[in-house]
Amino acid sequence: MKSLRLSWRPSKRVERLPIANDSEPPHPCLPCEIWRKIIAYVVRLAGADTIDLEDPFAPPSLNEEYPEVDPGLFVDRRSISLVCAAWRAVVTEISAEYLVIYSVSQLKSLVKQFQSEFYKRKFSRKRVGERTLRIDFKILKPYKPMLAVRLFRCCPNLLVYTNKNGPPNQPARCTPMEVIKGLVAFCSKTLQRVEWAGPGEPPRYQDLVLLCNNLPNLRTLRLVSVYTFPFPDSIHAPPLLVLPHVKTLSLGVIPEPNELRPEYAVTWDPFLRYMSTHKSQLPSLERLECDIFPTLTMSFFLMHGHKIKTFRTTTWSAETSLPEAVAACPNLHSLVILHGSEAMDFPIFHPTLKKICILPTIDVAVEVPQRVFKYAVMAPLDYLLKTIERIEAPHLVELRVRNSGAFSKIVDQTAWLSFWRAKWGARGVQFRDMSGTLYGNAQDSLSVGEDPLDSIEG
């Protein structure tokens, strides 16, 4: 088979136009490696090999945690594919690295395309399925699970599996058993990140155990809910979930179903209780995200807290429980708080805490009257900063407030920001926005004793 030539040169049969100046040599053709990089910049969806979740202390980047694909990306892919066969082959290879599947018809098409190469005995180049590192399923309607299994069979190098199937607001069905077994059969050696990013198709607890206990390289596990937990049984203990290499465990906000079921939990207490059976279940844990604080399962922190370096939770769920949990995390470096309008207690002292990040509970920017913004957003945020100010943390060096969503307009409150920049600066703490830039202006200042909220109009 002829090697692909990405340099776009005219055929020998085409009559060449005379060069105006014979002393000037013709422009050289770009090497194929450079063309590949240029095409990749246009058509590649970033994040195919991203194993870790988004770092709240890092500046925003193209490696989004859950990217919403720009429709223009598909237009660019089609346009570049029309240039020549070589470019079409490159677009196909790069597009296969990260698959986002929205419909049953798209799934069928991919299975047909991947299998057409997979079953060929002699193949001079890498099969397209062997290039796939990540698959995000976002199929709203029911589908045949065996289609997904056939796709997994063609993707032996899969690193990331993300399930966002079903409706976006409630659990409609559990993850099919065929899908669980298919991942174990064909992708168990390579999978490093598994997550259910939506509530529509969560796994049953026993299926989660079957999958994760057979993934020796799993590093990141994210759940939004668990479809069913086994009923307590004095005779048969629930299966033990062991995650020897998982560094990040992320547990989101559990949606309430239309009809409550006794085996469906609306808190993470049952799951974390099962994870507190033996200390060997999470020996490598470093990052815990729990958006519904497990107020009834402090045993988890007593068993695993000394391993945790980054902890994320919400003010509305933690309330008065945070100090006890943080006290059981003597090696905690980073604390991430999702904040709405609720108050939350903080520990009086922590010996190792270095960074605190505050994120808005509502991550969508909404225009509201200035008076509403002052009392619904700025006043609770100001109160939270005053509460954090009471913490005695000798190693604290950074306080970051992400100016996105409900907090996107705080950048307009320069006097308020300058007050808190000076306040934290006096303690050697840098007051930063989501890009890492210092808030406020060092020259702006308020009168002695003036409430910083008074500087906000409304």
C-alpha positions as CSV (number, residue, x, y, z in Angstrom):
1,M,0.0,0.0,0.0
2,K,1.3,3.4,-0.9
3,S,2.2,5.7,2.1
4,L,0.0,8.6,2.7
5,R,1.3,11.9,1.3
6,L,-0.3,14.9,3.0
7,S,1.6,17.4,0.9
8,W,-0.8,18.7,-1.7
9,R,1.1,18.7,-4.9
10,P,-0.2,18.9,-8.5
11,S,-0.2,15.7,-10.5
12,K,2.6,15.2,-13.1
13,R,-0.1,15.2,-15.8
14,V,-1.1,18.7,-14.9
15,E,0.7,21.3,-17.0
16,R,2.8,23.5,-14.7
17,L,2.5,27.3,-15.0
18,P,5.7,29.1,-15.8
19,I,7.6,30.7,-12.9
20,A,7.7,34.4,-13.3
21,N,11.2,34.7,-11.9
22,D,13.4,31.7,-12.7
23,S,15.9,32.7,-10.0
24,E,13.3,32.1,-7.3
25,P,12.9,28.4,-6.4
26,P,9.3,27.0,-6.0
27,H,7.9,27.0,-2.6
28,P,8.6,23.8,-0.7
29,C,5.7,21.4,0.2
30,L,5.1,21.0,3.9
31,P,6.1,17.6,5.4
32,C,3.3,15.3,6.2
33,E,4.0,15.6,10.0
34,I,3.3,19.3,9.9
35,W,0.1,18.9,7.9
36,R,-1.0,16.3,10.5
37,K,-0.4,18.8,13.3
38,I,-2.3,21.5,11.5
39,I,-5.3,19.3,10.7
40,A,-5.3,18.0,14.3
41,Y,-5.5,21.5,15.6
42,V,-8.7,22.0,13.7
43,V,-10.5,18.7,14.1
44,R,-9.3,17.2,17.4
45,L,-11.6,17.1,20.4
46,A,-9.3,17.7,23.4
47,G,-9.4,15.5,26.5
48,A,-9.1,12.0,24.9
49,D,-6.4,10.9,27.3
50,T,-7.3,13.0,30.3
51,I,-7.4,10.7,33.3
52,D,-7.7,13.3,36.1
53,L,-10.8,15.5,36.7
54,E,-10.5,19.2,36.2
55,D,-8.3,20.9,38.7
56,P,-10.2,23.9,40.3
57,F,-6.9,25.7,41.0
58,A,-5.7,25.5,37.4
59,P,-6.6,28.1,34.7
60,P,-9.4,27.1,32.3
61,S,-8.1,25.1,29.4
62,L,-9.4,23.3,26.3
63,N,-9.2,20.0,28.2
64,E,-12.7,20.4,29.5
65,E,-14.1,17.9,31.9
66,Y,-17.4,17.4,30.1
67,P,-17.1,19.2,26.7
68,E,-20.1,20.2,24.8
69,V,-19.0,19.7,21.3
70,D,-19.1,22.8,19.0
71,P,-21.2,21.9,16.0
72,G,-18.6,23.8,13.9
73,L,-16.2,21.0,14.6
74,F,-18.1,18.5,12.5
75,V,-18.4,21.1,9.7
76,D,-14.6,21.5,9.7
77,R,-14.1,17.7,9.7
78,R,-16.3,17.4,6.6
79,S,-14.7,20.3,4.8
80,I,-11.2,19.1,5.4
81,S,-12.1,15.5,4.4
82,L,-13.1,16.7,0.9
83,V,-9.7,18.0,0.1
84,C,-8.1,14.7,-0.8
85,A,-8.1,11.0,0.3
86,A,-5.0,11.5,2.4
87,W,-6.5,14.3,4.4
88,R,-9.8,12.3,4.8
89,A,-7.8,9.4,6.3
90,V,-6.0,11.7,8.7
91,V,-9.4,13.3,9.8
92,T,-10.8,9.8,10.4
93,E,-7.8,8.8,12.5
94,I,-7.8,11.9,14.7
95,S,-11.6,11.9,15.1
96,A,-11.5,8.3,16.3
97,E,-9.4,9.2,19.3
98,Y,-12.4,10.7,21.2
99,L,-15.9,9.5,20.3
100,V,-19.0,11.3,21.5
101,I,-22.1,9.2,20.7
102,Y,-25.5,11.0,20.7
103,S,-27.8,8.5,18.9
104,V,-28.5,4.9,18.1
105,S,-27.9,5.5,14.4
106,Q,-24.5,7.0,15.1
107,L,-23.6,4.1,17.3
108,K,-24.6,1.6,14.5
109,S,-22.6,3.6,12.0
110,L,-19.5,3.5,14.2
111,V,-19.8,-0.2,14.9
112,K,-20.1,-0.9,11.1
113,Q,-17.1,1.3,10.3
114,F,-14.9,-0.1,13.1
115,Q,-15.8,-3.7,12.5
116,S,-15.0,-3.5,8.8
117,E,-11.3,-3.0,9.7
118,F,-11.3,-5.1,12.8
119,Y,-12.0,-8.4,11.1
120,K,-9.4,-7.9,8.4
121,R,-6.5,-10.3,9.1
122,K,-3.9,-8.3,7.2
123,F,-3.8,-4.5,7.9
124,S,-0.8,-2.4,7.0
125,R,-1.6,0.4,9.4
126,K,-3.2,0.9,12.8
127,R,-6.9,0.1,12.8
128,V,-9.2,3.1,13.5
129,G,-10.6,1.4,16.6
130,E,-7.1,1.0,18.0
131,R,-6.8,4.8,18.1
132,T,-9.9,5.3,20.3
133,L,-8.9,6.4,23.8
134,R,-12.2,7.8,25.1
135,I,-15.9,7.2,24.4
136,D,-18.7,9.5,25.8
137,F,-22.2,7.9,25.5
138,K,-25.0,10.5,25.5
139,I,-27.8,8.5,24.0
140,L,-31.2,9.7,25.2
141,K,-33.4,6.8,23.9
142,P,-33.1,3.1,24.7
143,Y,-30.5,1.3,22.6
144,K,-29.3,-2.3,22.1
145,P,-26.5,-2.9,24.6
146,M,-24.8,-5.4,22.3
147,L,-24.0,-2.5,19.9
148,A,-21.9,-0.9,22.6
149,V,-20.2,-4.3,23.3
150,R,-19.3,-4.7,19.7
151,L,-17.8,-1.2,19.7
152,F,-15.8,-2.0,22.9
153,R,-14.4,-5.1,21.1
154,C,-12.9,-2.9,18.4
155,C,-11.4,-0.4,20.9
156,P,-8.6,-2.4,22.8
157,N,-6.8,0.8,24.0
158,L,-9.8,2.6,25.6
159,L,-8.7,4.8,28.5
160,V,-11.9,6.7,29.4
161,Y,-15.5,5.4,29.5
162,T,-18.2,8.1,30.2
163,N,-21.9,7.3,30.5
164,K,-24.4,10.1,30.2
165,N,-27.2,8.1,28.6
166,G,-30.9,8.6,29.4
167,P,-32.7,11.7,30.7
168,P,-30.6,14.5,32.3
169,N,-32.7,14.8,35.5
170,Q,-33.6,11.4,36.8
171,P,-32.6,7.7,36.7
172,A,-34.6,6.0,33.9
173,R,-32.8,2.6,33.9
174,C,-29.7,0.9,35.1
175,T,-26.6,0.4,33.1
176,P,-27.2,-2.8,31.1
177,M,-25.3,-5.9,32.3
178,E,-24.1,-6.5,28.8
179,V,-22.3,-3.2,28.9
180,I,-20.6,-4.0,32.2
181,K,-19.4,-7.4,31.0
182,G,-18.3,-5.9,27.7
183,L,-16.1,-3.4,29.4
184,V,-14.6,-6.2,31.6
185,A,-14.1,-8.5,28.6
186,F,-12.5,-6.1,26.1
187,C,-11.2,-3.0,28.0
188,S,-10.3,-4.1,31.5
189,K,-6.5,-3.9,31.0
190,T,-6.5,-0.3,29.7
191,L,-9.4,1.6,31.4
192,Q,-8.1,4.2,33.8
193,R,-11.2,6.5,34.1
194,V,-14.8,5.4,34.5
195,E,-17.6,7.7,35.2
196,W,-21.3,8.1,35.1
197,A,-21.5,11.9,34.4
198,G,-25.3,11.9,34.2
199,P,-28.2,10.4,36.2
200,G,-30.1,8.7,33.4
201,E,-28.4,5.3,33.4
202,P,-26.5,4.7,36.7
203,P,-25.1,1.3,37.6
204,R,-26.3,-1.1,40.3
205,Y,-23.9,-1.4,43.2
206,Q,-23.2,-5.1,42.5
207,D,-22.5,-4.3,38.8
208,L,-20.2,-1.5,39.8
209,V,-18.3,-4.0,42.0
210,L,-18.1,-6.4,39.1
211,L,-16.7,-3.8,36.8
212,C,-14.3,-1.9,39.1
213,N,-12.8,-5.0,40.7
214,N,-11.7,-6.1,37.3
215,L,-10.0,-2.9,36.3
216,P,-6.4,-3.1,37.6
217,N,-5.4,0.3,36.2
218,L,-8.5,2.4,37.3
219,R,-7.4,5.8,38.6
220,T,-10.6,7.9,38.5
221,L,-14.1,6.9,39.4
222,R,-17.0,9.3,39.2
223,L,-20.7,8.6,40.1
224,V,-23.8,10.8,40.1
225,S,-26.0,8.0,41.6
226,V,-26.3,4.3,42.2
227,Y,-29.4,2.7,40.8
228,T,-29.8,0.1,43.6
229,F,-28.0,-0.9,46.7
230,P,-28.4,-4.4,48.1
231,F,-30.8,-4.7,51.1
232,P,-29.0,-5.2,54.4
233,D,-28.8,-8.9,55.1
234,S,-27.4,-10.4,58.3
235,I,-26.4,-13.5,56.4
236,H,-24.9,-12.3,53.2
237,A,-22.6,-9.3,53.3
238,P,-22.6,-6.9,50.3
239,P,-19.8,-7.5,47.8
240,L,-16.6,-5.7,48.7
241,L,-15.6,-2.9,46.3
242,V,-11.8,-2.7,46.2
243,L,-10.1,0.2,44.3
244,P,-6.4,-0.3,44.9
245,H,-5.1,2.4,42.4
246,V,-8.0,4.9,42.5
247,K,-6.7,8.4,43.4
248,T,-9.9,10.3,42.7
249,L,-13.3,9.4,43.9
250,S,-16.0,11.9,42.8
251,L,-19.6,11.6,44.0
252,G,-22.1,14.2,42.5
253,V,-25.5,15.5,43.4
254,I,-28.0,12.6,43.4
255,P,-31.2,13.4,41.6
256,E,-34.5,12.3,43.3
257,P,-36.5,9.8,41.2
258,N,-40.2,10.3,40.3
259,E,-41.0,7.4,42.6
260,L,-38.9,6.7,45.6
261,R,-37.6,3.2,45.9
262,P,-36.2,1.7,49.2
263,E,-33.1,0.4,47.3
264,Y,-32.3,3.8,45.8
265,A,-30.4,6.2,48.2
266,V,-30.6,9.9,47.9
267,T,-27.4,10.4,49.9
268,W,-23.9,8.9,49.7
269,D,-24.0,7.4,53.2
270,P,-24.7,3.9,52.0
271,F,-22.0,3.9,49.4
272,L,-19.3,5.3,51.8
273,R,-20.4,2.9,54.5
274,Y,-19.7,0.1,52.1
275,M,-16.3,1.7,51.3
276,S,-15.5,1.8,55.0
277,T,-15.5,-2.0,55.5
278,H,-11.7,-2.4,55.2
279,K,-8.8,0.1,54.9
280,S,-7.5,-1.7,51.9
281,Q,-10.5,-0.6,49.7
282,L,-9.0,2.8,48.9
283,P,-5.2,2.6,49.7
284,S,-4.3,5.2,47.0
285,L,-7.0,7.8,47.6
286,E,-5.9,11.4,47.3
287,R,-8.9,13.4,46.1
288,L,-12.5,13.0,47.4
289,E,-15.4,15.0,45.9
290,C,-18.7,14.5,47.7
291,D,-21.4,17.0,46.7
292,I,-23.8,15.6,49.2
293,F,-21.9,15.5,52.5
294,P,-22.2,12.1,54.3
295,T,-23.2,13.4,57.6
296,L,-24.0,9.9,58.9
297,T,-20.8,8.3,57.8
298,M,-17.9,9.9,59.7
299,S,-16.4,6.4,59.8
300,F,-15.2,6.9,56.2
301,F,-13.1,9.9,57.2
302,L,-11.7,8.1,60.3
303,M,-10.6,5.2,58.1
304,H,-9.4,7.0,54.9
305,G,-9.1,10.6,55.9
306,H,-5.3,10.5,56.4
307,K,-4.9,9.8,52.7
308,I,-7.0,12.7,51.4
309,K,-5.1,15.7,50.0
310,T,-8.0,17.4,48.2
311,F,-11.5,17.5,49.5
312,R,-14.6,19.0,47.8
313,T,-18.1,19.4,49.2
314,T,-21.0,21.9,49.2
315,T,-22.1,24.4,51.9
316,W,-25.7,23.4,51.7
317,S,-25.0,19.8,52.6
318,A,-22.0,20.1,55.0
319,E,-23.5,22.7,57.3
320,T,-21.9,21.9,60.7
321,S,-20.2,18.6,59.8
322,L,-17.1,19.9,58.0
323,P,-14.9,20.6,61.0
324,E,-15.2,17.0,62.2
325,A,-14.4,15.6,58.8
326,V,-11.5,17.9,58.1
327,A,-10.0,17.1,61.5
328,A,-9.7,13.5,60.3
329,C,-7.7,14.6,57.3
330,P,-4.4,15.7,58.8
331,N,-2.7,15.8,55.4
332,L,-5.3,17.9,53.6
333,H,-3.7,20.4,51.2
334,S,-6.7,21.7,49.2
335,L,-10.3,22.4,50.2
336,V,-12.9,23.1,47.5
337,I,-16.3,24.5,48.4
338,L,-19.4,24.8,46.2
339,H,-21.2,27.7,47.6
340,G,-24.7,29.0,47.2
341,S,-26.3,31.1,49.9
342,E,-26.0,28.8,52.9
343,A,-23.7,29.2,55.9
344,M,-21.2,26.5,56.9
345,D,-18.9,25.9,59.8
346,F,-15.2,25.7,59.3
347,P,-12.5,24.2,61.5
348,I,-10.7,26.6,63.9
349,F,-7.3,25.2,63.0
350,H,-5.7,23.0,60.3
351,P,-1.9,22.3,60.2
352,T,-1.4,21.5,56.5
353,L,-4.1,23.4,54.5
354,K,-2.5,25.3,51.7
355,K,-5.3,26.3,49.3
356,I,-9.0,27.0,49.4
357,C,-11.2,27.4,46.3
358,I,-14.8,28.6,46.3
359,L,-17.0,27.7,43.3
360,P,-20.6,28.8,42.6
361,T,-23.3,26.1,43.1
362,I,-25.0,27.6,40.0
363,D,-22.5,27.4,37.1
364,V,-24.7,29.3,34.6
365,A,-24.4,33.1,34.4
366,V,-27.8,34.7,35.0
367,E,-28.6,38.4,34.7
368,V,-30.5,39.7,37.8
369,P,-31.1,43.2,39.2
370,Q,-28.2,44.6,41.2
371,R,-30.1,44.6,44.4
372,V,-30.8,40.9,44.1
373,F,-27.2,40.2,43.1
374,K,-26.0,42.0,46.2
375,Y,-28.1,40.1,48.7
376,A,-28.3,36.7,46.9
377,V,-24.7,36.4,45.8
378,M,-22.4,39.0,47.3
379,A,-23.7,39.0,50.9
380,P,-23.4,35.1,51.3
381,L,-20.0,35.1,49.7
382,D,-18.8,37.9,51.9
383,Y,-20.1,36.0,55.0
384,L,-18.3,32.9,53.8
385,L,-15.0,34.8,53.5
386,K,-15.4,36.2,57.0
387,T,-15.9,32.7,58.3
388,I,-12.9,31.3,56.5
389,E,-10.9,34.3,57.8
390,R,-11.2,32.8,61.4
391,I,-9.3,29.6,60.4
392,E,-5.9,29.4,61.8
393,A,-4.0,27.8,58.9
394,P,-0.2,28.6,59.1
395,H,0.4,27.1,55.6
396,L,-2.5,28.8,53.7
397,V,-1.1,30.6,50.7
398,E,-4.0,30.9,48.2
399,L,-7.7,31.6,48.3
400,R,-9.4,31.4,44.9
401,V,-12.9,32.4,44.0
402,R,-13.9,31.2,40.5
403,N,-15.6,34.1,38.7
404,S,-17.9,32.0,36.7
405,G,-21.6,31.2,36.7
406,A,-23.3,33.0,39.6
407,F,-20.0,34.6,40.5
408,S,-19.2,35.9,37.0
409,K,-20.1,39.6,37.9
410,I,-18.0,39.8,41.1
411,V,-15.2,41.2,38.9
412,D,-17.2,44.5,38.7
413,Q,-17.0,45.0,42.5
414,T,-13.5,46.4,42.5
415,A,-13.7,48.1,45.9
416,W,-15.0,44.9,47.6
417,L,-12.3,42.8,45.9
418,S,-9.6,45.2,46.8
419,F,-10.7,45.1,50.4
420,W,-10.4,41.3,50.6
421,R,-7.1,41.3,48.6
422,A,-5.6,43.6,51.2
423,K,-7.1,41.6,54.0
424,W,-5.7,38.3,52.8
425,G,-2.5,39.8,51.6
426,A,-1.7,40.9,55.1
427,R,-1.7,37.2,56.1
428,G,0.4,36.2,53.1
429,V,-2.5,34.7,51.2
430,Q,-3.1,35.5,47.5
431,F,-6.7,36.3,46.6
432,R,-7.1,35.0,43.0
433,D,-9.7,34.6,40.3
434,M,-10.2,31.4,38.2
435,S,-7.3,32.3,35.8
436,G,-4.9,32.8,38.7
437,T,-4.9,36.6,38.5
438,L,-4.9,38.6,41.7
439,Y,-8.3,40.2,42.4
440,G,-8.7,43.9,43.0
441,N,-6.4,46.8,42.9
442,A,-3.7,47.3,45.5
443,Q,-4.3,51.1,45.4
444,D,-8.0,50.9,46.1
445,S,-8.9,51.0,49.8
446,L,-11.9,51.5,52.0
447,S,-12.2,53.7,55.1
448,V,-11.3,52.1,58.4
449,G,-14.2,50.2,59.8
450,E,-16.3,50.4,56.6
451,D,-18.2,47.3,55.7
452,P,-17.0,46.1,52.3
453,L,-20.6,45.2,51.3
454,D,-21.5,49.0,51.6
455,S,-19.3,49.5,48.5
456,I,-21.6,47.4,46.4
457,E,-24.5,49.3,44.8
458,G,-28.0,47.9,45.3
